[in-house]
């Protein structure tokens, strides 16, 4: 089957799951507890609609589509960074000192990425075009989000977090980051060979669809916080009861 057909099938499957997930969040009212996820999904919808309109009106090689694509990519990558920050905050909800330290670390990371992007942009381009800076900044912040999401997953393991929903949301975000990052690396290593670009056209919609499916499972099958806490405390309570009886 032609890659373009497979890519379209995956893309529209992602649109379907995304629309269903947005509808469920609004209908159930869970968007209030998952504002970060809702904001990222809204950004994803805006990006897809804007790109589709620009592609239909001006074509893939037009300057208009170039500006729309990278502007919406800026929206997506900054939304992803905000979402990862909110995940960190949720992971350290009961660890006040750690939450403050991580907040400062994330702020410093964003400033550092902006500074590095600015330096690289000024060093490599004679003419200062803001669109080129956006491209450089987006790529740097994207890989930063990949690293931060990995650190967040390790932090959840260290804290032995009982928040299963957060763990699934983080894993879903990891799918969204890891696949395209590997594809970008392959494209650079192969100097833009056609097979690498064809692979990238399939990997990205697959990863987006995988992320949405994991998120849908995490949100729809959300368990009550009290149940999760009780599950972790059961062995301790049982041990205390046995010792008290003795």
C-alpha positions as CSV (number, residue, x, y, z in Angstrom):
1,X,0.0,0.0,0.0
2,X,1.3,3.5,-0.9
3,X,2.8,5.4,2.0
4,X,0.6,8.4,1.3
5,X,-2.5,6.3,1.7
6,X,-1.3,4.8,4.9
7,X,-0.3,8.3,6.1
8,X,-3.8,9.6,5.4
9,X,-5.4,6.7,7.2
10,X,-3.3,7.2,10.3
11,X,-3.8,11.0,10.2
12,X,-7.6,10.8,10.0
13,X,-7.6,8.1,12.7
14,X,-5.7,10.6,14.9
15,X,-8.2,13.3,14.1
16,X,-11.1,11.0,15.1
17,X,-9.5,10.0,18.4
18,X,-8.5,13.6,19.1
19,X,-12.1,14.9,18.5
20,X,-13.6,12.1,20.6
21,X,-11.2,12.8,23.4
22,X,-11.9,16.6,23.3
23,X,-15.6,15.9,23.3
24,X,-15.3,13.5,26.3
25,X,-13.2,16.0,28.3
26,X,-15.8,18.7,27.7
27,X,-18.8,16.5,28.2
28,X,-17.6,14.8,31.4
29,X,-16.1,18.1,32.8
30,X,-12.7,16.5,33.4
31,X,-11.0,19.2,31.4
32,X,-11.1,21.2,34.7
33,X,-8.8,18.7,36.4
34,X,-6.7,18.2,33.2
35,X,-6.4,21.8,31.9
36,X,-2.8,21.1,30.6
37,X,-4.0,18.2,28.5
38,X,-7.0,20.1,27.3
39,X,-4.8,23.1,26.4
40,X,-2.4,20.9,24.4
41,X,-5.3,19.2,22.6
42,X,-6.7,22.6,21.7
43,X,-3.3,23.7,20.4
44,X,-3.1,20.5,18.4
45,X,-6.5,21.1,16.9
46,X,-5.7,24.8,16.0
47,X,-2.4,23.7,14.4
48,X,-4.1,21.0,12.3
49,X,-7.0,23.2,11.1
50,X,-4.6,26.1,10.3
51,X,-2.2,23.9,8.4
52,X,-5.0,22.2,6.5
53,X,-6.5,25.5,5.4
54,X,-3.1,26.9,4.3
55,X,-2.2,23.7,2.5
56,X,-5.6,23.8,0.6
57,X,-5.4,27.5,-0.2
58,X,-1.7,28.0,-1.1
59,X,0.0,24.6,-1.5
60,X,2.8,22.8,0.3
61,X,5.6,24.9,-1.3
62,X,4.1,28.3,-0.7
63,X,5.6,30.8,1.7
64,X,2.2,31.2,3.4
65,X,2.2,27.5,4.3
66,X,5.8,27.8,5.5
67,X,4.8,30.6,7.9
68,X,1.6,28.9,9.1
69,X,3.4,25.5,9.7
70,X,6.3,26.9,11.8
71,X,4.0,29.4,13.7
72,X,1.7,26.5,14.7
73,X,4.8,24.4,15.4
74,X,5.8,27.1,17.8
75,X,2.4,26.9,19.4
76,X,2.7,23.1,19.8
77,X,6.2,23.0,21.2
78,X,5.5,25.7,23.8
79,X,2.2,24.0,24.7
80,X,4.2,20.7,25.1
81,X,6.7,22.5,27.4
82,X,3.9,24.0,29.5
83,X,2.3,20.6,29.7
84,X,5.5,18.9,30.9
85,X,5.9,21.7,33.5
86,X,2.3,21.0,34.8
87,X,3.1,17.3,34.9
88,X,6.2,18.0,37.1
89,X,4.0,20.2,39.4
90,X,1.5,17.3,39.7
91,X,4.2,14.8,40.4
92,X,5.6,17.0,43.2
93,X,2.2,18.0,44.6
94,X,3.1,16.9,48.1
95,X,6.8,17.7,47.9
96,X,7.0,21.5,48.5
97,X,10.8,21.9,48.5
98,X,11.2,19.7,45.4
99,X,8.4,21.5,43.6
100,X,10.1,24.9,44.2
101,X,13.5,23.6,43.0
102,X,12.0,22.0,39.9
103,X,10.1,25.2,39.1
104,X,13.3,27.2,39.2
105,X,15.0,24.5,37.1
106,X,12.3,24.6,34.4
107,X,12.4,28.4,34.3
108,X,16.2,28.3,33.9
109,X,15.9,25.6,31.3
110,X,13.5,27.7,29.2
111,X,15.8,30.8,29.5
112,X,18.8,28.7,28.5
113,X,17.1,27.2,25.4
114,X,16.1,30.7,24.3
115,X,19.6,32.1,24.8
116,X,21.2,29.1,22.9
117,X,18.7,29.5,20.1
118,X,19.4,33.2,19.8
119,X,23.2,32.7,19.8
120,X,23.0,30.0,17.2
121,X,20.6,32.0,15.1
122,X,22.8,35.1,15.1
123,X,26.0,33.1,14.5
124,X,24.6,31.1,11.5
125,X,22.4,33.7,9.6
126,X,23.6,36.9,8.1
127,X,20.1,38.3,7.7
128,X,17.9,38.3,10.8
129,X,14.6,36.7,9.8
130,X,12.3,35.9,12.7
131,X,11.0,32.8,11.0
132,X,14.5,31.3,11.1
133,X,14.8,31.9,14.8
134,X,11.4,30.2,15.3
135,X,12.7,27.1,13.4
136,X,15.8,27.0,15.6
137,X,14.0,27.7,18.8
138,X,11.3,25.0,18.1
139,X,13.9,22.3,17.4
140,X,15.9,23.1,20.6
141,X,12.8,23.3,22.8
142,X,11.4,20.1,21.3
143,X,14.5,18.0,22.2
144,X,14.5,19.7,25.6
145,X,10.9,18.5,26.2
146,X,12.0,15.0,25.3
147,X,14.8,15.1,27.9
148,X,12.5,16.7,30.5
149,X,9.8,14.1,29.9
150,X,12.3,11.3,30.4
151,X,13.5,12.9,33.7
152,X,9.9,13.2,34.8
153,X,9.3,9.5,34.2
154,X,12.4,8.7,36.3
155,X,11.2,11.1,39.0
156,X,7.9,9.2,39.2
157,X,9.8,6.0,39.6
158,X,11.9,7.5,42.3
159,X,8.9,8.9,44.2
160,X,7.1,5.6,43.7
161,X,4.1,7.6,42.6
162,X,0.7,6.0,43.0
163,X,-0.8,8.4,40.4
164,X,-1.3,5.9,37.6
165,X,-3.1,8.4,35.4
166,X,-0.1,10.8,35.5
167,X,2.2,7.9,34.7
168,X,0.2,7.0,31.6
169,X,0.0,10.7,30.5
170,X,3.8,11.0,30.8
171,X,4.3,7.7,28.8
172,X,1.9,9.0,26.1
173,X,3.9,12.2,25.9
174,X,7.1,10.2,25.6
175,X,5.6,8.5,22.5
176,X,4.9,11.9,21.0
177,X,8.4,13.1,21.6
178,X,10.6,10.0,21.0
179,X,9.4,8.9,17.6
180,X,9.7,12.2,15.7
181,X,13.0,12.9,17.5
182,X,14.5,9.6,16.2
183,X,13.1,10.4,12.7
184,X,14.7,13.8,12.7
185,X,18.0,12.3,13.7
186,X,17.8,9.7,10.9
187,X,17.0,12.4,8.4
188,X,20.1,14.4,9.4
189,X,22.3,11.3,9.4
190,X,21.2,10.3,5.9
191,X,21.3,13.9,4.6
192,X,17.6,13.9,3.8
193,X,17.4,10.6,1.9
194,X,14.0,9.9,0.5
195,X,13.5,6.7,2.5
196,X,14.1,8.6,5.7
197,X,11.6,11.3,4.8
198,X,9.0,8.6,3.8
199,X,9.6,6.9,7.2
200,X,9.1,10.3,8.9
201,X,5.8,10.8,7.2
202,X,4.5,7.6,8.8
203,X,6.2,7.8,12.2
204,X,4.8,11.2,13.1
205,X,1.1,10.3,12.7
206,X,1.7,6.9,14.3
207,X,3.2,8.5,17.4
208,X,0.5,11.1,17.6
209,X,-2.2,8.4,17.3
210,X,-0.4,6.3,19.9
211,X,-0.2,9.3,22.3
212,X,-3.9,10.0,21.9
213,X,-4.9,6.4,22.5
214,X,-2.8,6.2,25.7
215,X,-4.2,9.5,26.9
216,X,-7.8,8.3,26.1
217,X,-7.2,5.1,28.2
218,X,-5.7,7.2,31.0
219,X,-8.5,9.7,31.1
220,X,-11.5,7.4,30.5
221,X,-10.3,4.8,33.1
222,X,-9.3,7.4,35.7
223,X,-9.4,6.0,39.2
224,X,-10.4,7.9,42.3
225,X,-7.4,9.4,44.1
226,X,-8.5,7.8,47.4
227,X,-8.5,4.4,45.8
228,X,-4.9,4.8,44.6
229,X,-3.8,6.0,48.0
230,X,-5.6,3.2,49.8
231,X,-4.0,0.6,47.5
232,X,-0.5,1.8,48.5
233,X,-1.3,1.9,52.2
234,X,-3.0,-1.5,52.4
235,X,0.2,-3.4,53.2
236,X,1.3,-0.9,55.8
237,X,-2.1,-0.9,57.5
238,X,-2.2,-4.7,57.5
239,X,1.2,-4.9,59.1
240,X,0.2,-2.4,61.8
241,X,-2.9,-4.4,62.5
242,X,-1.0,-7.6,62.8
243,X,1.5,-6.1,65.1
244,X,-1.1,-4.5,67.3
245,X,-2.9,-7.8,67.6
246,X,0.3,-9.5,68.7
